[in-house]
Amino acid sequence: MRKATAFGGAATAALLAASAATYAFAQGGPLPWGQSADQLAWETFVQVVAPSGQFIANPNAPGPARVEFETWASDQDIYTATPHWPAIGSPKRLQQTLLGTAGLRHGSTIEAPEPESCNPPNGQQAAKDARFPAGACIGEEVRRNWASYQYIVSNGLYTQAGFAKAYANNLVVDLPADAIEFKGDWVKVKDLAKWVSLTPQQIHNLYYVNTATSGGETTEFALVSFHFSTKQQKNWVWADFEHEKNPGRCDVIGCHDSYGATVQNVQPRSTNWQQYGSCQKSPAVLSMFANGGLGTVWSHYCLKGSQISFTTPRWITKKVKVDVPTLLGNSVIEAINADVPIKQSSCISCHAYASFNSQGQFNGPALGKSPIGKVNPQWMSGFRANDFIWGIVAASPPAPPPAAPTH
């Protein structure tokens, strides 16, 4: 007979119900080899935004100078019948937000992102509350480094037919440890000037700016937010960065950086969509910047948090522990551009459902749930995991939702 516990069923249920409404913010914990995830986030940051060796070796290369991530393969380069690594000087082409086109909160039809487009924010209320200029647009860029590109292409994971074949062959998708995935959101300089009350020259001094094509127009865009994941552990390491001028950048879950910031924990303000000031860098990160040859603009980008776990243990009493969802979300990428509230945003949880079925269709029903916390096996039934990569949305139509039960 099982020994009675200190808490009866009703008491335990009440505790669990109370804990269900709570969450934990992403705080870079220790990785298996002892290094903090926040330190790894900054090391990867320096790697991906360092001046590209292509342009250092060839200052006369066509097109504007680029940083490293801008030389990687984009969704448009990979998810096509004939994938190709971009040529030096290839123009930057922005696209619609993948999350926004997924219609996470509204159940709309999921479609592949529209290329070469800069679109009004999907989070209309968030954009209004943040005083994002009416009529302004946000363009998104998704890039994958050579290790990711090579694995995806060599395994045929770039078309619906390729995913169907991978499913039939029982392929276990497992990218190498040096794979990196990058996503960034850009705003036209002229629109950003209105949003954050700066002159175009001040924006050039404070933001990373480059030219990009959207809607057939090539103009200057400023990078306002980005995040990346690096496959240095099984479930990847996730890091989220925002420009210090972004209104609301530390709302809801705060900003937490145990390695790169002199103020390691910034609490959310009582009123959303306010400014949080600068994020002064630690001597360790400033040394990284100098050694990597980074431009001064990069000191104005702040680590919001790094994420390595689906949940965080929380003790309700001395004897009762529950696991609460770990959250990480970006004020621009999620809240404004994709209409995903920060309280419903978890990079690791959302990407864990990236998967495909026997027809090569992606798991639209799971994506539409805006998942947080641990993976629900029922939502993965009939699907094979794509190792946390949602680029599959650009390669195939979604699987239809499960049929309603008949009686």
N, C-alpha and C positions, 0 to 999 in steps of 0.2 A: 504494500500500500504506500502511495506517495505521501511523504510527510507534509503536513499543512504548512503553508508559508505564513510569514508575518502579516501579510495583507490578503484580505479576502478578494474574491473576484470583483465585487463592486468597487472596492477601494482602488484596486489596480487599474480597473477600467477608467475610473475618474482621473487617475494620475496620467494615464496614457492619453486620454482625451485632452487634458490640459496641456500636455507636452506637444500634442499634434499641431498646436497653433504657434509653436516656437520654431526657431531656426538658429543656425550658427553661421556667422560670417566666415568667409574664407581667410584663414590665417596660415601662412606658409609654415607647415610643420617640417619635421626632419624626414629626409628621404632615406631609403634603406642603407645608404653608405654614410649617413650622418650629416650631410650637407643640408642646409635649410632650403626649402623650395623657393623662398624669396631671393636668396643669393643666386640660385640657378636661374631664376627669372631675369635678374639683371645681367647675368653672364650671357644669356641668350639674347636679351635686348641689345647689348653691344654688338653681338654677332650679326643680328639681322638689320640694324640700322647703320652699320659702319659703311663708309664710302666703298662702293663696289670696286673690286680689283679690275673689272673690265675697263672702267673709266680712268683708274689710276694708271694702268698700263698703256692706255690709249686715250689721251686727253682729247683727241680729235674724233672720237667715236661719234656716230650720228646721234642726234637727239640730245636732250638735256642730260646733265649728270644724274646718276642714280645712286641710291643706297642699295645694299645687298638684296633685300627682299624684293625690290622692284625688278630685279633681273631673273627672278624665279618664274616658273610656269603658272599662269593664271587658270581659272576654271575654263575660260574660252580656249586656252591652249591644250588642255587635257581632255575635256569631255566633248569630244568630237570624233568623227569617224577616222580621222588621221591626226592623232596627237603629235605635237611638235614642241621642242624646247625653243623658247623665244630667241630671235636673233638680237644681237646687240643693237640698242637704239629703238627696239620695237615700241610703238606708242602705248601709253597707258590707257586702257579702256575700262571705265567703271561700269558697274552693273547694278541692278536692283538688289536689295537685301534678300538673301535666301529665306531668312526667317520671316520677313515681311510677306513675301509671296506665298509662304506656307499658310498664312492666315491662322496663326496659332490660336488666337483668342476668338476668332469669329467663324471657324469652320468652313472657310471658303475653299475653293478649288486650289489645290497645290499645283503650281506650274514651275518650269525651269526659270531661273532668273533671266530677265531680259538684258541682253548685252548692250554695252555702250549707252547706258541710261543713267540719269540722275533724277530721282523721283521724289515727290513730296513725302514727308514722313508718314509711315503707317500709324504711328502712335499720335493721332491728331490731338487728343487731350493733353498728352505729355508735352507735345511740341508747343501747344498753346500756353500751358503752365510754365514752360521753360522760356517763353517769349521768343521762340524760334521764329525768324521772320516769315511772314505770310508770303507764299509764292516761292520760297527758297526750297532747294532740293538737297538730298544727300546721296552721294554715289559710294558704292562699296567695291572693295577690291579683295579678292581671295587669291593667295599665292601659296605654292608648295615647293619646297626646295628639291634639289636634285635627287636626294635619297627617296623622298616621297614619290616624285615623278617617275623615277625608274621602276620602283616597285609596282605602282599602279599600272603603268603601261605594259610592263613585262608580264603581268598577270591578267591583262585584258580587262581591267576593272574601270573601263571608261565608257562603255555603251551598255544598253539594256541586254543585248545578246551576250556580251561578255560577262555580265553578272549572272545571267541564266546559266551559262556554261560553268562558271565558278561554283554555283550552287549544285549543279549536277555532279561536279567533280569533288564535292565535299571540301572545297578549299577553305582552309582556316586563314583568314586574312590577318596578317601579323607584320606590320611594317618594321623596318630596322630601327635601331636605337638612335640613329642620327637624323631621323625624319623630323621635319618641322613644318607646321601649318600656320599660316598667317591670315588674319582678316582685319582690314582697316576701313574706316569710314571717313570720307572726305567731303568738305563743304567749299563751295566757290568762295574765293577770297572776298569778292564784293558782298556776298551774303553774310559771311562770317564777320566782316567789319560792322555790319548793322547789328548782328546778334550780340557781340561782346564789346561793342563801343570802342573799337580801335581803328586806326587808319590803316590802309593797305601796307604802308611802310612798317608800322608797328607789327603787323601780322607777319611780315617777312622776317622781322627780328626775333619773333617769339615762337613761330610755328615752322614745321617742315612744309614747304610749298613746292609743288611741281605742276607741270601741265598735264592735262588729261582730256580725253575725248568723251563726250556724252551728248547724245542727241544730235550727232553730226557736228557739234561745236567743240573746238579745242580752246580751253581757257585755263586759268590758274586755279588750282584747288589747294586747300590747306588740310593737312591730316589732323583730325580732332580726336579720334579714338581708335584704338586697335587692341586686339588680343592675339595670342598665339598659344600653340600647344607643342610640346616637344616630347618625343617618344623615349624618354630616358627611364621610364618605368612602365609596367604593363598597362596601366590606365592613363598614361601620359601625365605630364605636368602642365597645368593650365595657368596662364597669367594674363591679367587684364590691366590695360594702361589707358589713362585719359589725360588730355591736356589740362593743365592747372586752371585754365580759364573756363572750362566747361561748367555751366551752371548745374548745380546738383550732383557733382561728381562723387560726393561721399554720402549721398542720401540713402536712407533706409538701413544699409549694412555698414556704413562707415568706410574708411580707407585704412588699410593695414599693411605695413611694410616694416618688417623686423630687421632688414639689412640695408636698404638704400635710402631711407629717410631719417632725418634728424628727429622728427616727430613721428614715432612709429605707429601710433594709433590715433586717428582722427574720428571723433564721434559724429554721427549725423546731426544736423541741425533740426530744431523743432519745426521749422518751416522749410518745406522742400524748395528746390530750384534756386537756392542762394549760392553765392560764391564761397569758396573755401580757402582762398588765398594760395600762396605759392607752396611748393613741396621741396624744401631745402634738402639737398643731397648729402649723404654721408661721405666722409673722406674716402672710404673704400670705393664707392661708386664713381666719385669724381676722378679717382685714379684710373679706374676702368675706362672712363670716357677719354681721358688723355692718351692712354695707351692704344685705344682703338681709333684715335683720330676723329672722334665724333664732333660734329658742329655744335655750337653753343645752344642751338634751338632745342636740342634733345634734353637739356637740363630742365625744360619746362613741362616734360611729360612725367606723370606720376603713376607709380604702381598702386592700383586699387586693391589688389590682393592676388595671391596665388592659391591654387586649389589642387589637392592631391587625393581627396577622399569624398565619397558620396555623402557620408554622414559624420557627425561629431558626437561622441558620447556625452550625455548630460545626466548628472545625478539629481534626481528629484528628491530623494531622501538618502540617508546613509546606506540604505539597503536596496533602493530601487534606481536602476539606471536605464535610460532610454537613449536611442540613437535619433538625433534630429537632423533634418536635411542641412547640408552645408551649401550656402548660397554664394554665387559670384555672378554679378551682372554689371553691364556698362550703361551709363545714363544715355549715351547716344546710340550705340549698336543695338541694345535691347529695348530700352524704354521708349526712346523717341523714334528710332528708325523702324523697329520691328513690332512695336506695340506689345512688348512682353514686360510686365511689371517686374521690378527688381526682386520682389518677394516671391516671384515665380520663375526665377532665373538661376540655373545651375549649369555651368559649362559642361562639367563632367557627366552629369546625369543626362542632359539633353543629347550629347554626342554618343553616349553609350547605346542609344536606341538606333543609331545609324546602321541600317541593315537592309537586306534584299531577300526577295522570295524566289521561288523556282522559275518565275517568269522574268526575273531580273528587275522587278518593280521595287521601289524603296518603301520603307515602312512609314507611310504617311499617317496611318491611324495613330501610331505612337507619337510621332512628331507633333501631331495636332493637340496632344494632351499637355504640352508645355511641362514636361516632367521635371521633378526635383526628387532628391533622396535616392534610395537604393533602386536598382532596376527591378521592375515587376516582370517575372518570367512570362506571365500570361500575355503581356504586350509584345513579346518577342516570339510567340508561337508561330511557326511556319516561316521564320526569317533567320537568315544567317548574318552574324555580325560583320560589319565592314570596318572594324578596328577604329571606331569613333570618328569616321570621316563622312560628313554629310554632303560632300561633293556629288554623291550619287544622285542628288536631286536634279543636278544639271544633266544627268545622263539618261534618265528614264522617267516615265510617268509613275505616279504613286500607285500602290496597291489599293484596291477599293476597301472601304471600311467593312468590318465583319457584318454579315447579314443579321438582321434582328431575329431573335428566336421565334419560331412559330408554335402555336398551341393548337 
